[in-house]
């Protein structure tokens, strides 16, 4: 039988997910720093060929995503002693499930906004391989996380600081600090 303290001592994996340009990297890196967790930027682990493919305006297929997903799971599994925040698109339900099966206490934070809002953000970005022309394909590939109990969806229509505050509130509610008796 698990006690509250044992449940809370399980390693944490917070995945900040959403389409390209929604703010995953910004939110994830702040949350990781605030919590003292390892931060993984999933985009850093795309192969050069995949980055080139996307830069040419072509969306990745599931087969092309597979080595990337396996690499991310290997990285997280290789450092099980660390709580982790990862910025990762999480477009497919079956891909999200694979991270749940790694044995961490997993929380997904889905940053969601209207396509026009995200497109404006993407048009302001500099030096990113993902062109705004691929945004529609991201929304088409996104399987909304309805009925996934470990996913909290936050609207990106507010400023970054308020999004971060909401994520912290969710983390406190779902993953409270253990009470010593």
C-alpha positions as CSV (number, residue, x, y, z in Angstrom):
1,X,0.0,0.0,0.0
2,X,1.3,3.5,-0.9
3,X,1.3,6.2,1.6
4,X,1.0,9.9,0.6
5,X,4.7,10.3,1.2
6,X,5.6,7.4,-1.1
7,X,3.3,8.7,-3.8
8,X,4.9,12.1,-3.6
9,X,8.4,10.7,-3.7
10,X,7.9,9.2,-7.2
11,X,9.9,11.0,-9.9
12,X,8.1,13.7,-11.8
13,X,7.8,14.2,-15.5
14,X,6.0,17.4,-16.6
15,X,5.5,17.6,-20.3
16,X,4.6,21.0,-21.7
17,X,2.9,20.1,-25.0
18,X,1.2,21.8,-28.0
19,X,1.7,22.8,-31.5
20,X,4.8,24.7,-32.7
21,X,4.8,28.3,-31.6
22,X,2.4,27.9,-28.6
23,X,5.1,28.7,-26.0
24,X,6.2,25.2,-24.8
25,X,9.9,26.1,-24.6
26,X,9.4,29.4,-22.8
27,X,6.9,27.9,-20.3
28,X,8.8,24.7,-19.8
29,X,12.2,26.3,-19.2
30,X,10.8,28.6,-16.6
31,X,8.9,25.9,-14.8
32,X,12.0,23.6,-14.8
33,X,14.2,26.4,-13.4
34,X,11.6,27.3,-10.8
35,X,11.2,23.7,-9.6
36,X,14.9,22.8,-9.9
37,X,14.1,20.1,-12.5
38,X,16.1,19.0,-15.5
39,X,14.8,20.7,-18.7
40,X,14.7,18.9,-22.0
41,X,13.9,20.7,-25.2
42,X,12.6,18.0,-27.5
43,X,13.2,20.0,-30.6
44,X,17.0,19.8,-29.9
45,X,16.9,16.0,-30.5
46,X,15.3,16.0,-34.0
47,X,17.7,14.6,-36.6
48,X,19.4,17.0,-39.0
49,X,17.4,15.3,-41.8
50,X,14.1,15.9,-39.9
51,X,14.9,19.5,-39.3
52,X,15.8,19.9,-43.0
53,X,12.5,18.2,-44.0
54,X,10.5,20.6,-41.8
55,X,12.4,23.6,-42.9
56,X,11.4,22.7,-46.5
57,X,7.8,23.0,-45.4
58,X,7.1,19.3,-45.2
59,X,5.5,17.8,-42.1
60,X,7.0,14.7,-40.4
61,X,5.3,11.4,-40.7
62,X,4.9,9.1,-37.7
63,X,7.6,6.9,-39.1
64,X,9.9,9.9,-39.2
65,X,9.0,10.8,-35.6
66,X,9.8,7.3,-34.3
67,X,13.6,7.6,-33.8
68,X,13.1,11.0,-32.2
69,X,10.5,9.6,-29.7
70,X,12.8,6.7,-28.9
71,X,15.7,9.1,-28.3
72,X,13.7,11.2,-26.0
73,X,12.5,8.2,-24.0
74,X,16.1,7.0,-23.8
75,X,17.3,10.3,-22.5
76,X,14.6,10.5,-19.8
77,X,15.1,6.8,-18.8
78,X,18.9,7.3,-18.6
79,X,18.5,9.9,-15.9
80,X,15.7,8.4,-13.8
81,X,17.1,10.1,-10.7
82,X,16.0,13.5,-12.0
83,X,12.6,15.2,-12.0
84,X,12.1,16.5,-15.5
85,X,10.2,19.1,-17.5
86,X,10.1,18.5,-21.2
87,X,8.9,20.8,-24.0
88,X,7.5,18.4,-26.5
89,X,4.7,18.7,-29.1
90,X,2.8,15.6,-28.0
91,X,0.5,15.7,-31.0
92,X,-0.4,12.0,-31.0
93,X,-2.2,10.2,-28.2
94,X,-0.2,7.0,-28.7
95,X,3.0,9.0,-28.4
96,X,1.9,10.6,-25.1
97,X,1.0,7.2,-23.8
98,X,4.6,6.0,-24.4
99,X,5.9,8.6,-22.0
100,X,3.3,7.6,-19.4
101,X,4.7,4.1,-19.4
102,X,8.2,5.2,-18.4
103,X,7.2,5.0,-14.7
104,X,7.2,8.7,-13.7
105,X,4.4,10.6,-12.1
106,X,3.5,12.3,-15.4
107,X,1.6,15.5,-15.9
108,X,0.9,17.0,-19.3
109,X,0.3,20.8,-19.6
110,X,-1.3,21.4,-23.0
111,X,-0.8,25.0,-24.2
112,X,-3.7,25.6,-26.6
113,X,-4.7,28.7,-28.6
114,X,-6.5,29.6,-31.8
115,X,-4.4,28.9,-34.9
116,X,-4.4,32.6,-35.8
117,X,-2.8,33.5,-32.5
118,X,-0.1,30.9,-32.8
119,X,0.6,31.9,-36.4
120,X,1.2,35.5,-35.4
121,X,3.7,34.3,-32.7
122,X,5.5,32.0,-35.2
123,X,5.8,34.9,-37.7
124,X,7.7,36.9,-35.0
125,X,10.2,34.1,-34.2
126,X,13.7,34.2,-35.6
127,X,16.1,31.3,-36.3
128,X,13.6,28.4,-36.0
129,X,13.6,25.6,-38.5
130,X,9.8,25.2,-38.3
131,X,8.2,27.5,-40.8
132,X,4.8,29.1,-40.1
133,X,3.5,27.3,-43.3
134,X,3.6,24.0,-41.3
135,X,1.3,25.2,-38.5
136,X,-1.9,23.9,-40.2
137,X,-0.4,20.4,-40.4
138,X,0.4,20.6,-36.7
139,X,-3.3,21.4,-35.9
140,X,-4.4,18.6,-38.3
141,X,-2.1,16.1,-36.6
142,X,-3.1,17.2,-33.0
143,X,-5.2,14.6,-31.3
144,X,-6.8,16.7,-28.5
145,X,-6.2,15.2,-25.1
146,X,-9.9,15.0,-24.2
147,X,-10.5,12.3,-21.5
148,X,-6.8,12.0,-20.6
149,X,-6.9,12.6,-16.9
150,X,-3.3,13.6,-16.5
151,X,-3.6,16.5,-19.0
152,X,-4.4,20.1,-18.1
153,X,-5.2,22.4,-21.0
154,X,-4.3,26.1,-20.6
155,X,-5.3,28.9,-22.9
156,X,-2.3,30.8,-24.3
157,X,-4.3,34.0,-24.8
158,X,-2.8,35.4,-21.6
159,X,0.8,36.6,-20.9
160,X,3.6,34.3,-20.2
161,X,3.8,35.1,-16.5
162,X,0.2,34.2,-15.9
163,X,0.6,30.9,-17.8
164,X,3.5,30.1,-15.6
165,X,1.6,30.9,-12.5
166,X,-1.3,28.7,-13.6
167,X,1.1,25.8,-14.3
168,X,2.6,26.2,-10.8
169,X,-0.9,26.2,-9.3
170,X,-1.7,22.9,-11.2
171,X,1.5,21.3,-10.0
172,X,0.8,22.3,-6.4
173,X,-2.7,20.8,-6.7
174,X,-1.7,17.6,-8.4
175,X,1.7,17.0,-6.9
176,X,1.6,18.5,-3.4
177,X,4.5,18.6,-1.1
178,X,4.6,15.6,1.2
179,X,3.5,16.2,4.8
180,X,5.8,14.8,7.4
181,X,4.2,13.2,10.4
